[in-house]
Amino acid sequence: MAEQLNVQLVAVEEKVWSGKAEMVSARTTEGELGVLPGHAPLLGQLAEPGQVRIKLPGGEQVTYDVSGGFVSVSGQGVTVLAESAAPASAASGN
């Protein structure tokens, strides 16, 4: 079994999504960030408006529109702390 990331997407008032993923992508103020298992620890500020894309085991992808916040990568996984997060609509591609 391939190595996977533990991912949590948390908005101010609720846990939005939590689970295993193969990759997480997000746009930060420093540019596009792609996180795979084994990524070096980092803390980045999410760009506004932004999206977080989570590639699930098996290839399916879930996408959330996010506003404000940070992405944290550690040895335990990836945590996205956003001011707000909602499932992306099909029309909201960046």
PDB file of N, CA, C and O in Angstrom:
ATOM      1  N   MET A   1       0.842  -1.188   0.000  1.00  0.00           N
ATOM      2  CA  MET A   1       0.000   0.000   0.000  1.00  0.00           C
ATOM      3  C   MET A   1       0.874   1.232   0.000  1.00  0.00           C
ATOM      4  O   MET A   1       1.843   1.304   0.756  1.00  0.00           O
ATOM      5  N   ALA A   2       0.551   2.201  -0.831  1.00  0.00           N
ATOM      6  CA  ALA A   2       1.329   3.431  -0.924  1.00  0.00           C
ATOM      7  C   ALA A   2       1.150   4.275   0.333  1.00  0.00           C
ATOM      8  O   ALA A   2       0.113   4.233   0.995  1.00  0.00           O
ATOM      9  N   GLU A   3       2.182   5.032   0.636  1.00  0.00           N
ATOM     10  CA  GLU A   3       2.119   5.923   1.782  1.00  0.00           C
ATOM     11  C   GLU A   3       1.054   6.985   1.551  1.00  0.00           C
ATOM     12  O   GLU A   3       0.858   7.441   0.424  1.00  0.00           O
ATOM     13  N   GLN A   4       0.362   7.380   2.628  1.00  0.00           N
ATOM     14  CA  GLN A   4      -0.713   8.357   2.504  1.00  0.00           C
ATOM     15  C   GLN A   4      -0.554   9.446   3.545  1.00  0.00           C
ATOM     16  O   GLN A   4       0.146   9.282   4.544  1.00  0.00           O
ATOM     17  N   LEU A   5      -1.222  10.566   3.288  1.00  0.00           N
ATOM     18  CA  LEU A   5      -1.229  11.703   4.201  1.00  0.00           C
ATOM     19  C   LEU A   5      -2.468  11.655   5.081  1.00  0.00           C
ATOM     20  O   LEU A   5      -3.539  11.255   4.626  1.00  0.00           O
ATOM     21  N   ASN A   6      -2.329  12.058   6.330  1.00  0.00           N
ATOM     22  CA  ASN A   6      -3.480  12.316   7.191  1.00  0.00           C
ATOM     23  C   ASN A   6      -3.828  13.781   6.985  1.00  0.00           C
ATOM     24  O   ASN A   6      -2.994  14.655   7.221  1.00  0.00           O
ATOM     25  N   VAL A   7      -5.047  14.056   6.549  1.00  0.00           N
ATOM     26  CA  VAL A   7      -5.430  15.420   6.194  1.00  0.00           C
ATOM     27  C   VAL A   7      -6.627  15.865   7.019  1.00  0.00           C
ATOM     28  O   VAL A   7      -7.575  15.106   7.221  1.00  0.00           O
ATOM     29  N   GLN A   8      -6.572  17.113   7.495  1.00  0.00           N
ATOM     30  CA  GLN A   8      -7.704  17.733   8.164  1.00  0.00           C
ATOM     31  C   GLN A   8      -7.916  19.104   7.552  1.00  0.00           C
ATOM     32  O   GLN A   8      -6.973  19.885   7.425  1.00  0.00           O
ATOM     33  N   LEU A   9      -9.157  19.400   7.170  1.00  0.00           N
ATOM     34  CA  LEU A   9      -9.547  20.715   6.688  1.00  0.00           C
ATOM     35  C   LEU A   9     -10.521  21.263   7.712  1.00  0.00           C
ATOM     36  O   LEU A   9     -11.610  20.720   7.902  1.00  0.00           O
ATOM     37  N   VAL A  10     -10.121  22.348   8.375  1.00  0.00           N
ATOM     38  CA  VAL A  10     -10.893  22.885   9.486  1.00  0.00           C
ATOM     39  C   VAL A  10     -11.218  24.346   9.214  1.00  0.00           C
ATOM     40  O   VAL A  10     -10.327  25.135   8.898  1.00  0.00           O
ATOM     41  N   ALA A  11     -12.495  24.710   9.335  1.00  0.00           N
ATOM     42  CA  ALA A  11     -12.910  26.108   9.266  1.00  0.00           C
ATOM     43  C   ALA A  11     -13.062  26.609  10.705  1.00  0.00           C
ATOM     44  O   ALA A  11     -12.955  25.832  11.654  1.00  0.00           O
ATOM     45  N   VAL A  12     -13.307  27.889  10.857  1.00  0.00           N
ATOM     46  CA  VAL A  12     -13.360  28.490  12.183  1.00  0.00           C
ATOM     47  C   VAL A  12     -14.312  27.747  13.118  1.00  0.00           C
ATOM     48  O   VAL A  12     -13.995  27.554  14.292  1.00  0.00           O
ATOM     49  N   GLU A  13     -15.460  27.331  12.621  1.00  0.00           N
ATOM     50  CA  GLU A  13     -16.462  26.767  13.509  1.00  0.00           C
ATOM     51  C   GLU A  13     -16.684  25.265  13.376  1.00  0.00           C
ATOM     52  O   GLU A  13     -17.491  24.701  14.116  1.00  0.00           O
ATOM     53  N   GLU A  14     -15.979  24.592  12.440  1.00  0.00           N
ATOM     54  CA  GLU A  14     -16.250  23.177  12.260  1.00  0.00           C
ATOM     55  C   GLU A  14     -15.118  22.463  11.525  1.00  0.00           C
ATOM     56  O   GLU A  14     -14.348  23.076  10.785  1.00  0.00           O
ATOM     57  N   LYS A  15     -15.039  21.153  11.749  1.00  0.00           N
ATOM     58  CA  LYS A  15     -14.154  20.308  10.941  1.00  0.00           C
ATOM     59  C   LYS A  15     -14.892  20.036   9.640  1.00  0.00           C
ATOM     60  O   LYS A  15     -15.989  19.476   9.658  1.00  0.00           O
ATOM     61  N   VAL A  16     -14.308  20.423   8.513  1.00  0.00           N
ATOM     62  CA  VAL A  16     -14.974  20.319   7.223  1.00  0.00           C
ATOM     63  C   VAL A  16     -14.716  18.965   6.572  1.00  0.00           C
ATOM     64  O   VAL A  16     -15.634  18.351   6.029  1.00  0.00           O
ATOM     65  N   TRP A  17     -13.463  18.496   6.625  1.00  0.00           N
ATOM     66  CA  TRP A  17     -13.117  17.224   5.994  1.00  0.00           C
ATOM     67  C   TRP A  17     -11.921  16.646   6.724  1.00  0.00           C
ATOM     68  O   TRP A  17     -11.030  17.375   7.159  1.00  0.00           O
ATOM     69  N   SER A  18     -11.912  15.329   6.854  1.00  0.00           N
ATOM     70  CA  SER A  18     -10.796  14.647   7.500  1.00  0.00           C
ATOM     71  C   SER A  18     -10.669  13.264   6.889  1.00  0.00           C
ATOM     72  O   SER A  18     -11.669  12.580   6.670  1.00  0.00           O
ATOM     73  N   GLY A  19      -9.435  12.852   6.614  1.00  0.00           N
ATOM     74  CA  GLY A  19      -9.244  11.520   6.076  1.00  0.00           C
ATOM     75  C   GLY A  19      -7.866  11.324   5.494  1.00  0.00           C
ATOM     76  O   GLY A  19      -6.965  12.134   5.710  1.00  0.00           O
ATOM     77  N   LYS A  20      -7.708  10.240   4.752  1.00  0.00           N
ATOM     78  CA  LYS A  20      -6.443   9.884   4.106  1.00  0.00           C
ATOM     79  C   LYS A  20      -6.423  10.439   2.686  1.00  0.00           C
ATOM     80  O   LYS A  20      -7.456  10.503   2.019  1.00  0.00           O
ATOM     81  N   ALA A  21      -5.241  10.838   2.232  1.00  0.00           N
ATOM     82  CA  ALA A  21      -5.104  11.373   0.879  1.00  0.00           C
ATOM     83  C   ALA A  21      -3.741  11.019   0.316  1.00  0.00           C
ATOM     84  O   ALA A  21      -2.791  10.762   1.056  1.00  0.00           O
ATOM     85  N   GLU A  22      -3.660  11.009  -1.022  1.00  0.00           N
ATOM     86  CA  GLU A  22      -2.388  10.791  -1.701  1.00  0.00           C
ATOM     87  C   GLU A  22      -1.632  12.106  -1.880  1.00  0.00           C
ATOM     88  O   GLU A  22      -0.401  12.127  -1.886  1.00  0.00           O
ATOM     89  N   MET A  23      -2.389  13.219  -2.027  1.00  0.00           N
ATOM     90  CA  MET A  23      -1.767  14.522  -2.284  1.00  0.00           C
ATOM     91  C   MET A  23      -2.733  15.625  -1.891  1.00  0.00           C
ATOM     92  O   MET A  23      -3.950  15.469  -1.993  1.00  0.00           O
ATOM     93  N   VAL A  24      -2.176  16.747  -1.440  1.00  0.00           N
ATOM     94  CA  VAL A  24      -2.959  17.944  -1.150  1.00  0.00           C
ATOM     95  C   VAL A  24      -2.330  19.097  -1.918  1.00  0.00           C
ATOM     96  O   VAL A  24      -1.112  19.276  -1.891  1.00  0.00           O
ATOM     97  N   SER A  25      -3.162  19.880  -2.603  1.00  0.00           N
ATOM     98  CA  SER A  25      -2.693  21.059  -3.335  1.00  0.00           C
ATOM     99  C   SER A  25      -3.433  22.285  -2.819  1.00  0.00           C
ATOM    100  O   SER A  25      -4.637  22.240  -2.565  1.00  0.00           O
ATOM    101  N   ALA A  26      -2.689  23.386  -2.669  1.00  0.00           N
ATOM    102  CA  ALA A  26      -3.299  24.633  -2.224  1.00  0.00           C
ATOM    103  C   ALA A  26      -2.490  25.795  -2.782  1.00  0.00           C
ATOM    104  O   ALA A  26      -1.287  25.681  -3.019  1.00  0.00           O
ATOM    105  N   ARG A  27      -3.184  26.927  -2.988  1.00  0.00           N
ATOM    106  CA  ARG A  27      -2.495  28.134  -3.441  1.00  0.00           C
ATOM    107  C   ARG A  27      -2.189  28.986  -2.222  1.00  0.00           C
ATOM    108  O   ARG A  27      -3.090  29.387  -1.485  1.00  0.00           O
ATOM    109  N   THR A  28      -0.902  29.258  -2.018  1.00  0.00           N
ATOM    110  CA  THR A  28      -0.473  30.091  -0.899  1.00  0.00           C
ATOM    111  C   THR A  28      -0.010  31.444  -1.430  1.00  0.00           C
ATOM    112  O   THR A  28       0.069  31.653  -2.641  1.00  0.00           O
ATOM    113  N   THR A  29       0.289  32.342  -0.526  1.00  0.00           N
ATOM    114  CA  THR A  29       0.788  33.659  -0.922  1.00  0.00           C
ATOM    115  C   THR A  29       2.159  33.549  -1.587  1.00  0.00           C
ATOM    116  O   THR A  29       2.602  34.492  -2.242  1.00  0.00           O
ATOM    117  N   GLU A  30       2.832  32.414  -1.427  1.00  0.00           N
ATOM    118  CA  GLU A  30       4.139  32.183  -2.045  1.00  0.00           C
ATOM    119  C   GLU A  30       4.041  31.403  -3.356  1.00  0.00           C
ATOM    120  O   GLU A  30       5.048  31.200  -4.033  1.00  0.00           O
ATOM    121  N   GLY A  31       2.828  30.963  -3.716  1.00  0.00           N
ATOM    122  CA  GLY A  31       2.634  30.200  -4.936  1.00  0.00           C
ATOM    123  C   GLY A  31       1.900  28.900  -4.678  1.00  0.00           C
ATOM    124  O   GLY A  31       1.490  28.615  -3.553  1.00  0.00           O
ATOM    125  N   GLU A  32       1.737  28.112  -5.740  1.00  0.00           N
ATOM    126  CA  GLU A  32       1.025  26.836  -5.647  1.00  0.00           C
ATOM    127  C   GLU A  32       1.864  25.827  -4.860  1.00  0.00           C
ATOM    128  O   GLU A  32       3.071  25.709  -5.076  1.00  0.00           O
ATOM    129  N   LEU A  33       1.222  25.112  -3.956  1.00  0.00           N
ATOM    130  CA  LEU A  33       1.901  24.151  -3.092  1.00  0.00           C
ATOM    131  C   LEU A  33       1.274  22.784  -3.300  1.00  0.00           C
ATOM    132  O   LEU A  33       0.055  22.639  -3.211  1.00  0.00           O
ATOM    133  N   GLY A  34       2.090  21.792  -3.572  1.00  0.00           N
ATOM    134  CA  GLY A  34       1.639  20.410  -3.665  1.00  0.00           C
ATOM    135  C   GLY A  34       2.344  19.600  -2.602  1.00  0.00           C
ATOM    136  O   GLY A  34       3.571  19.632  -2.510  1.00  0.00           O
ATOM    137  N   VAL A  35       1.589  18.874  -1.798  1.00  0.00           N
ATOM    138  CA  VAL A  35       2.150  18.122  -0.682  1.00  0.00           C
ATOM    139  C   VAL A  35       1.915  16.632  -0.910  1.00  0.00           C
ATOM    140  O   VAL A  35       0.780  16.182  -1.066  1.00  0.00           O
ATOM    141  N   LEU A  36       3.008  15.883  -0.926  1.00  0.00           N
ATOM    142  CA  LEU A  36       2.980  14.424  -1.011  1.00  0.00           C
ATOM    143  C   LEU A  36       3.502  13.849   0.303  1.00  0.00           C
ATOM    144  O   LEU A  36       4.124  14.575   1.079  1.00  0.00           O
ATOM    145  N   PRO A  37       3.265  12.566   0.573  1.00  0.00           N
ATOM    146  CA  PRO A  37       3.830  11.964   1.785  1.00  0.00           C
ATOM    147  C   PRO A  37       5.341  12.179   1.841  1.00  0.00           C
ATOM    148  O   PRO A  37       6.027  12.052   0.827  1.00  0.00           O
ATOM    149  N   GLY A  38       5.858  12.506   3.025  1.00  0.00           N
ATOM    150  CA  GLY A  38       7.286  12.741   3.199  1.00  0.00           C
ATOM    151  C   GLY A  38       7.710  14.180   2.973  1.00  0.00           C
ATOM    152  O   GLY A  38       8.899  14.491   3.046  1.00  0.00           O
ATOM    153  N   HIS A  39       6.746  15.075   2.698  1.00  0.00           N
ATOM    154  CA  HIS A  39       7.060  16.486   2.460  1.00  0.00           C
ATOM    155  C   HIS A  39       7.694  17.108   3.711  1.00  0.00           C
ATOM    156  O   HIS A  39       7.351  16.743   4.835  1.00  0.00           O
ATOM    157  N   ALA A  40       8.603  18.032   3.506  1.00  0.00           N
ATOM    158  CA  ALA A  40       9.236  18.734   4.622  1.00  0.00           C
ATOM    159  C   ALA A  40       8.198  19.569   5.374  1.00  0.00           C
ATOM    160  O   ALA A  40       7.264  20.089   4.764  1.00  0.00           O
ATOM    161  N   PRO A  41       8.355  19.701   6.689  1.00  0.00           N
ATOM    162  CA  PRO A  41       7.424  20.533   7.458  1.00  0.00           C
ATOM    163  C   PRO A  41       7.446  21.977   6.969  1.00  0.00           C
ATOM    164  O   PRO A  41       8.497  22.504   6.603  1.00  0.00           O
ATOM    165  N   LEU A  42       6.273  22.609   6.967  1.00  0.00           N
ATOM    166  CA  LEU A  42       6.185  24.020   6.595  1.00  0.00           C
ATOM    167  C   LEU A  42       4.883  24.606   7.079  1.00  0.00           C
ATOM    168  O   LEU A  42       3.955  23.881   7.438  1.00  0.00           O
ATOM    169  N   LEU A  43       4.818  25.926   7.087  1.00  0.00           N
ATOM    170  CA  LEU A  43       3.606  26.669   7.402  1.00  0.00           C
ATOM    171  C   LEU A  43       3.453  27.718   6.320  1.00  0.00           C
ATOM    172  O   LEU A  43       4.367  28.512   6.095  1.00  0.00           O
ATOM    173  N   GLY A  44       2.305  27.735   5.641  1.00  0.00           N
ATOM    174  CA  GLY A  44       2.076  28.693   4.573  1.00  0.00           C
ATOM    175  C   GLY A  44       0.747  29.394   4.748  1.00  0.00           C
ATOM    176  O   GLY A  44      -0.206  28.820   5.274  1.00  0.00           O
ATOM    177  N   GLN A  45       0.687  30.650   4.302  1.00  0.00           N
ATOM    178  CA  GLN A  45      -0.555  31.422   4.347  1.00  0.00           C
ATOM    179  C   GLN A  45      -1.330  31.178   3.061  1.00  0.00           C
ATOM    180  O   GLN A  45      -0.779  31.307   1.968  1.00  0.00           O
ATOM    181  N   LEU A  46      -2.608  30.825   3.187  1.00  0.00           N
ATOM    182  CA  LEU A  46      -3.445  30.579   2.009  1.00  0.00           C
ATOM    183  C   LEU A  46      -3.722  31.884   1.270  1.00  0.00           C
ATOM    184  O   LEU A  46      -3.990  32.913   1.890  1.00  0.00           O
ATOM    185  N   ALA A  47      -3.655  31.832  -0.067  1.00  0.00           N
ATOM    186  CA  ALA A  47      -3.985  32.981  -0.896  1.00  0.00           C
ATOM    187  C   ALA A  47      -5.504  33.145  -0.929  1.00  0.00           C
ATOM    188  O   ALA A  47      -6.244  32.176  -0.756  1.00  0.00           O
ATOM    189  N   GLU A  48      -5.959  34.368  -1.151  1.00  0.00           N
ATOM    190  CA  GLU A  48      -7.396  34.627  -1.235  1.00  0.00           C
ATOM    191  C   GLU A  48      -7.761  35.192  -2.586  1.00  0.00           C
ATOM    192  O   GLU A  48      -7.032  36.053  -3.080  1.00  0.00           O
ATOM    193  N   PRO A  49      -8.842  34.767  -3.221  1.00  0.00           N
ATOM    194  CA  PRO A  49      -9.574  33.549  -2.854  1.00  0.00           C
ATOM    195  C   PRO A  49      -8.739  32.341  -3.215  1.00  0.00           C
ATOM    196  O   PRO A  49      -7.833  32.438  -4.042  1.00  0.00           O
ATOM    197  N   GLY A  50      -9.026  31.224  -2.618  1.00  0.00           N
ATOM    198  CA  GLY A  50      -8.212  30.047  -2.884  1.00  0.00           C
ATOM    199  C   GLY A  50      -9.020  28.770  -2.900  1.00  0.00           C
ATOM    200  O   GLY A  50     -10.206  28.748  -2.573  1.00  0.00           O
ATOM    201  N   GLN A  51      -8.341  27.710  -3.292  1.00  0.00           N
ATOM    202  CA  GLN A  51      -8.934  26.374  -3.281  1.00  0.00           C
ATOM    203  C   GLN A  51      -7.939  25.404  -2.673  1.00  0.00           C
ATOM    204  O   GLN A  51      -6.725  25.572  -2.794  1.00  0.00           O
ATOM    205  N   VAL A  52      -8.471  24.396  -2.024  1.00  0.00           N
ATOM    206  CA  VAL A  52      -7.683  23.276  -1.538  1.00  0.00           C
ATOM    207  C   VAL A  52      -8.211  22.047  -2.272  1.00  0.00           C
ATOM    208  O   VAL A  52      -9.408  21.762  -2.255  1.00  0.00           O
ATOM    209  N   ARG A  53      -7.298  21.327  -2.914  1.00  0.00           N
ATOM    210  CA  ARG A  53      -7.652  20.118  -3.651  1.00  0.00           C
ATOM    211  C   ARG A  53      -7.019  18.922  -2.952  1.00  0.00           C
ATOM    212  O   ARG A  53      -5.818  18.907  -2.680  1.00  0.00           O
ATOM    213  N   ILE A  54      -7.835  17.933  -2.669  1.00  0.00           N
ATOM    214  CA  ILE A  54      -7.386  16.744  -1.949  1.00  0.00           C
ATOM    215  C   ILE A  54      -7.574  15.546  -2.867  1.00  0.00           C
ATOM    216  O   ILE A  54      -8.701  15.202  -3.225  1.00  0.00           O
ATOM    217  N   LYS A  55      -6.450  14.898  -3.257  1.00  0.00           N
ATOM    218  CA  LYS A  55      -6.518  13.712  -4.107  1.00  0.00           C
ATOM    219  C   LYS A  55      -6.610  12.490  -3.205  1.00  0.00           C
ATOM    220  O   LYS A  55      -5.692  12.184  -2.444  1.00  0.00           O
ATOM    221  N   LEU A  56      -7.734  11.802  -3.308  1.00  0.00           N
ATOM    222  CA  LEU A  56      -8.009  10.647  -2.463  1.00  0.00           C
ATOM    223  C   LEU A  56      -7.355   9.392  -3.024  1.00  0.00           C
ATOM    224  O   LEU A  56      -7.065   9.327  -4.219  1.00  0.00           O
ATOM    225  N   PRO A  57      -7.119   8.390  -2.169  1.00  0.00           N
ATOM    226  CA  PRO A  57      -6.637   7.109  -2.681  1.00  0.00           C
ATOM    227  C   PRO A  57      -7.613   6.589  -3.732  1.00  0.00           C
ATOM    228  O   PRO A  57      -8.824   6.607  -3.513  1.00  0.00           O
ATOM    229  N   GLY A  58      -7.105   6.135  -4.852  1.00  0.00           N
ATOM    230  CA  GLY A  58      -7.967   5.676  -5.927  1.00  0.00           C
ATOM    231  C   GLY A  58      -8.168   6.715  -7.015  1.00  0.00           C
ATOM    232  O   GLY A  58      -8.738   6.410  -8.063  1.00  0.00           O
ATOM    233  N   GLY A  59      -7.701   7.957  -6.778  1.00  0.00           N
ATOM    234  CA  GLY A  59      -7.731   8.965  -7.825  1.00  0.00           C
ATOM    235  C   GLY A  59      -8.820  10.010  -7.747  1.00  0.00           C
ATOM    236  O   GLY A  59      -8.708  11.048  -8.399  1.00  0.00           O
ATOM    237  N   GLU A  60      -9.883   9.777  -6.964  1.00  0.00           N
ATOM    238  CA  GLU A  60     -10.934  10.787  -6.846  1.00  0.00           C
ATOM    239  C   GLU A  60     -10.372  12.042  -6.179  1.00  0.00           C
ATOM    240  O   GLU A  60      -9.439  11.959  -5.380  1.00  0.00           O
ATOM    241  N   GLN A  61     -10.942  13.207  -6.508  1.00  0.00           N
ATOM    242  CA  GLN A  61     -10.469  14.464  -5.927  1.00  0.00           C
ATOM    243  C   GLN A  61     -11.644  15.226  -5.334  1.00  0.00           C
ATOM    244  O   GLN A  61     -12.717  15.295  -5.932  1.00  0.00           O
ATOM    245  N   VAL A  62     -11.430  15.802  -4.145  1.00  0.00           N
ATOM    246  CA  VAL A  62     -12.410  16.703  -3.552  1.00  0.00           C
ATOM    247  C   VAL A  62     -11.789  18.087  -3.510  1.00  0.00           C
ATOM    248  O   VAL A  62     -10.597  18.231  -3.236  1.00  0.00           O
ATOM    249  N   THR A  63     -12.600  19.108  -3.783  1.00  0.00           N
ATOM    250  CA  THR A  63     -12.107  20.478  -3.862  1.00  0.00           C
ATOM    251  C   THR A  63     -12.970  21.376  -2.984  1.00  0.00           C
ATOM    252  O   THR A  63     -14.197  21.276  -2.981  1.00  0.00           O
ATOM    253  N   TYR A  64     -12.302  22.254  -2.240  1.00  0.00           N
ATOM    254  CA  TYR A  64     -12.997  23.205  -1.377  1.00  0.00           C
ATOM    255  C   TYR A  64     -12.521  24.617  -1.690  1.00  0.00           C
ATOM    256  O   TYR A  64     -11.327  24.861  -1.863  1.00  0.00           O
ATOM    257  N   ASP A  65     -13.475  25.543  -1.760  1.00  0.00           N
ATOM    258  CA  ASP A  65     -13.144  26.960  -1.843  1.00  0.00           C
ATOM    259  C   ASP A  65     -12.869  27.418  -0.420  1.00  0.00           C
ATOM    260  O   ASP A  65     -13.672  27.179   0.481  1.00  0.00           O
ATOM    261  N   VAL A  66     -11.733  28.077  -0.219  1.00  0.00           N
ATOM    262  CA  VAL A  66     -11.366  28.525   1.120  1.00  0.00           C
ATOM    263  C   VAL A  66     -11.095  30.022   1.111  1.00  0.00           C
ATOM    264  O   VAL A  66     -10.742  30.610   0.089  1.00  0.00           O
ATOM    265  N   SER A  67     -11.271  30.609   2.270  1.00  0.00           N
ATOM    266  CA  SER A  67     -11.001  32.029   2.444  1.00  0.00           C
ATOM    267  C   SER A  67     -10.150  32.201   3.692  1.00  0.00           C
ATOM    268  O   SER A  67     -10.530  31.765   4.778  1.00  0.00           O
ATOM    269  N   GLY A  68      -9.005  32.835   3.531  1.00  0.00           N
ATOM    270  CA  GLY A  68      -8.126  33.102   4.661  1.00  0.00           C
ATOM    271  C   GLY A  68      -7.593  31.841   5.311  1.00  0.00           C
ATOM    272  O   GLY A  68      -8.112  30.748   5.084  1.00  0.00           O
ATOM    273  N   GLY A  69      -6.572  31.993   6.107  1.00  0.00           N
ATOM    274  CA  GLY A  69      -6.066  30.887   6.888  1.00  0.00           C
ATOM    275  C   GLY A  69      -4.692  30.412   6.479  1.00  0.00           C
ATOM    276  O   GLY A  69      -3.959  31.098   5.765  1.00  0.00           O
ATOM    277  N   PHE A  70      -4.357  29.217   6.949  1.00  0.00           N
ATOM    278  CA  PHE A  70      -3.018  28.676   6.807  1.00  0.00           C
ATOM    279  C   PHE A  70      -3.059  27.201   6.457  1.00  0.00           C
ATOM    280  O   PHE A  70      -4.055  26.519   6.702  1.00  0.00           O
ATOM    281  N   VAL A  71      -1.969  26.715   5.881  1.00  0.00           N
ATOM    282  CA  VAL A  71      -1.769  25.286   5.666  1.00  0.00           C
ATOM    283  C   VAL A  71      -0.507  24.900   6.431  1.00  0.00           C
ATOM    284  O   VAL A  71       0.524  25.566   6.327  1.00  0.00           O
ATOM    285  N   SER A  72      -0.599  23.826   7.193  1.00  0.00           N
ATOM    286  CA  SER A  72       0.516  23.344   8.000  1.00  0.00           C
ATOM    287  C   SER A  72       0.852  21.914   7.596  1.00  0.00           C
ATOM    288  O   SER A  72      -0.025  21.051   7.541  1.00  0.00           O
ATOM    289  N   VAL A  73       2.124  21.674   7.316  1.00  0.00           N
ATOM    290  CA  VAL A  73       2.593  20.330   6.977  1.00  0.00           C
ATOM    291  C   VAL A  73       3.547  19.896   8.086  1.00  0.00           C
ATOM    292  O   VAL A  73       4.497  20.608   8.413  1.00  0.00           O
ATOM    293  N   SER A  74       3.289  18.728   8.657  1.00  0.00           N
ATOM    294  CA  SER A  74       4.153  18.194   9.710  1.00  0.00           C
ATOM    295  C   SER A  74       4.320  16.703   9.491  1.00  0.00           C
ATOM    296  O   SER A  74       3.773  16.140   8.543  1.00  0.00           O
ATOM    297  N   GLY A  75       5.067  16.075  10.360  1.00  0.00           N
ATOM    298  CA  GLY A  75       5.251  14.641  10.283  1.00  0.00           C
ATOM    299  C   GLY A  75       3.957  13.873  10.494  1.00  0.00           C
ATOM    300  O   GLY A  75       3.854  12.711  10.101  1.00  0.00           O
ATOM    301  N   GLN A  76       2.966  14.511  11.112  1.00  0.00           N
ATOM    302  CA  GLN A  76       1.683  13.867  11.360  1.00  0.00           C
ATOM    303  C   GLN A  76       0.712  14.017  10.195  1.00  0.00           C
ATOM    304  O   GLN A  76      -0.297  13.313  10.147  1.00  0.00           O
ATOM    305  N   GLY A  77       0.995  14.920   9.253  1.00  0.00           N
ATOM    306  CA  GLY A  77       0.111  15.093   8.104  1.00  0.00           C
ATOM    307  C   GLY A  77      -0.061  16.551   7.722  1.00  0.00           C
ATOM    308  O   GLY A  77       0.809  17.382   7.982  1.00  0.00           O
ATOM    309  N   VAL A  78      -1.193  16.852   7.101  1.00  0.00           N
ATOM    310  CA  VAL A  78      -1.492  18.188   6.597  1.00  0.00           C
ATOM    311  C   VAL A  78      -2.745  18.706   7.295  1.00  0.00           C
ATOM    312  O   VAL A  78      -3.758  18.012   7.365  1.00  0.00           O
ATOM    313  N   THR A  79      -2.668  19.924   7.806  1.00  0.00           N
ATOM    314  CA  THR A  79      -3.825  20.572   8.401  1.00  0.00           C
ATOM    315  C   THR A  79      -4.045  21.901   7.692  1.00  0.00           C
ATOM    316  O   THR A  79      -3.125  22.711   7.576  1.00  0.00           O
ATOM    317  N   VAL A  80      -5.264  22.120   7.223  1.00  0.00           N
ATOM    318  CA  VAL A  80      -5.642  23.395   6.624  1.00  0.00           C
ATOM    319  C   VAL A  80      -6.582  24.078   7.602  1.00  0.00           C
ATOM    320  O   VAL A  80      -7.649  23.550   7.918  1.00  0.00           O
ATOM    321  N   LEU A  81      -6.186  25.257   8.083  1.00  0.00           N
ATOM    322  CA  LEU A  81      -7.003  26.043   8.996  1.00  0.00           C
ATOM    323  C   LEU A  81      -7.492  27.257   8.220  1.00  0.00           C
ATOM    324  O   LEU A  81      -6.716  28.173   7.948  1.00  0.00           O
ATOM    325  N   ALA A  82      -8.768  27.272   7.862  1.00  0.00           N
ATOM    326  CA  ALA A  82      -9.322  28.339   7.032  1.00  0.00           C
ATOM    327  C   ALA A  82     -10.369  29.124   7.808  1.00  0.00           C
ATOM    328  O   ALA A  82     -11.004  28.595   8.720  1.00  0.00           O
ATOM    329  N   GLU A  83     -10.546  30.397   7.438  1.00  0.00           N
ATOM    330  CA  GLU A  83     -11.618  31.184   8.032  1.00  0.00           C
ATOM    331  C   GLU A  83     -12.963  30.629   7.594  1.00  0.00           C
ATOM    332  O   GLU A  83     -13.903  30.564   8.387  1.00  0.00           O
ATOM    333  N   SER A  84     -13.055  30.223   6.315  1.00  0.00           N
ATOM    334  CA  SER A  84     -14.265  29.573   5.815  1.00  0.00           C
ATOM    335  C   SER A  84     -13.862  28.573   4.744  1.00  0.00           C
ATOM    336  O   SER A  84     -12.856  28.749   4.057  1.00  0.00           O
ATOM    337  N   ALA A  85     -14.661  27.525   4.613  1.00  0.00           N
ATOM    338  CA  ALA A  85     -14.409  26.488   3.590  1.00  0.00           C
ATOM    339  C   ALA A  85     -15.754  25.899   3.194  1.00  0.00           C
ATOM    340  O   ALA A  85     -16.601  25.599   4.035  1.00  0.00           O
ATOM    341  N   ALA A  86     -15.922  25.742   1.869  1.00  0.00           N
ATOM    342  CA  ALA A  86     -17.153  25.159   1.340  1.00  0.00           C
ATOM    343  C   ALA A  86     -16.800  24.328   0.113  1.00  0.00           C
ATOM    344  O   ALA A  86     -15.857  24.654  -0.609  1.00  0.00           O
ATOM    345  N   PRO A  87     -17.553  23.254  -0.125  1.00  0.00           N
ATOM    346  CA  PRO A  87     -17.279  22.464  -1.339  1.00  0.00           C
ATOM    347  C   PRO A  87     -17.342  23.359  -2.570  1.00  0.00           C
ATOM    348  O   PRO A  87     -18.240  24.191  -2.704  1.00  0.00           O
ATOM    349  N   ALA A  88     -16.381  23.176  -3.461  1.00  0.00           N
ATOM    350  CA  ALA A  88     -16.311  23.990  -4.676  1.00  0.00           C
ATOM    351  C   ALA A  88     -17.409  23.564  -5.639  1.00  0.00           C
ATOM    352  O   ALA A  88     -17.705  22.377  -5.779  1.00  0.00           O
ATOM    353  N   SER A  89     -18.002  24.539  -6.295  1.00  0.00           N
ATOM    354  CA  SER A  89     -18.981  24.218  -7.340  1.00  0.00           C
ATOM    355  C   SER A  89     -18.230  23.956  -8.628  1.00  0.00           C
ATOM    356  O   SER A  89     -17.079  24.370  -8.766  1.00  0.00           O
ATOM    357  N   ALA A  90     -18.859  23.278  -9.570  1.00  0.00           N
ATOM    358  CA  ALA A  90     -18.212  22.943 -10.841  1.00  0.00           C
ATOM    359  C   ALA A  90     -17.815  24.193 -11.611  1.00  0.00           C
ATOM    360  O   ALA A  90     -16.891  24.140 -12.423  1.00  0.00           O
ATOM    361  N   ALA A  91     -18.486  25.316 -11.379  1.00  0.00           N
ATOM    362  CA  ALA A  91     -18.224  26.547 -12.126  1.00  0.00           C
ATOM    363  C   ALA A  91     -17.110  27.382 -11.506  1.00  0.00           C
ATOM    364  O   ALA A  91     -16.721  28.396 -12.086  1.00  0.00           O
ATOM    365  N   SER A  92     -16.588  26.995 -10.356  1.00  0.00           N
ATOM    366  CA  SER A  92     -15.625  27.866  -9.670  1.00  0.00           C
ATOM    367  C   SER A  92     -14.189  27.415  -9.851  1.00  0.00           C
ATOM    368  O   SER A  92     -13.451  27.348  -8.868  1.00  0.00           O
ATOM    369  N   GLY A  93     -13.767  27.109 -11.046  1.00  0.00           N
ATOM    370  CA  GLY A  93     -12.371  26.751 -11.291  1.00  0.00           C
ATOM    371  C   GLY A  93     -11.496  27.974 -11.352  1.00  0.00           C
ATOM    372  O   GLY A  93     -11.904  28.996 -11.904  1.00  0.00           O
ATOM    373  N   ASN A  94     -10.272  27.894 -10.786  1.00  0.00           N
ATOM    374  CA  ASN A  94      -9.356  29.045 -10.805  1.00  0.00           C
ATOM    375  C   ASN A  94      -8.538  29.041 -12.034  1.00  0.00           C
ATOM    376  O   ASN A  94      -7.710  29.931 -12.227  1.00  0.00           O
TER     377      ASN A  94
END
